[in-house]
Amino acid sequence: GPAIRIRAVAVVNLNGAACMPCGACRQTILEFASSETEVFYPSADGATVATTVAALLPAGFRLNAE
């Protein structure tokens, strides 16, 4: 079947606090996405940050390289 690929990720929490994905989450996202997949998360000032997996995980690797 077709491979699952994530196109974008939104990080949220129940109390609206700033929260970017942790290192383990960043690596997991990369396993199912491209390095250019967009990631959105709330910053400390309440703004939404838009970035890419590559920017969040510059030395990421793939366990199952294609």
N, C-alpha and C positions, 0 to 999 in steps of 0.2 A: 504494500500500500504506500501511499504518499507519506513522506516524512512530515512530522509536525514542526512548524517553524513559527516562532513568536514574532509578531511585527511591531508591537509596542507593549510597554508595561507601565502601569500606574501603581504607585506605592501609596497606601493610605493607612490610617489607623483610627481607632474609635474616638480618641480625644483631640484629633486635629493637630497634634504636635508635629514638629519637624521630624522627618524620618526618611533617610536615604537607605537603599538596600545595603545590607551587610556584605562582607566579602564572600561568604558562602552563597548568599543569594545571587550576587553578581556572577559568580562562576556558574551557578545553575542556570541562570538566564542565558548566559553565553552558550551553554550546551544545546539549547533549543532555539537559538536566535542567531542572527548575524551580528558582527561587531558594530554594525550601523543601526541596529534596532534602537528605537527611541525609548528612553526611560523618563518618566515624569514623577516628581516627588515634591512634597511641601518643604519649604525652607524655614529657617527660624523666624524670618520676618513675615511669614504667611504667604509669600509668593510661590508660584509653582515653578520649579526648575525643570527645564527640558534639556536632556543631554543624550548621549549615546552610550551603549555598553562599552565601546572602545575607550571612551573618556573615563568611565568609572573603573574599568579594569584593563589598563594598558598592557599588562603582561599576561593576559588570559590565555588559556590553552584549551584544547578540545581532547577529551579522552577517546573519542571515537571519530578521529579525523576522516573527512571524506576525500 
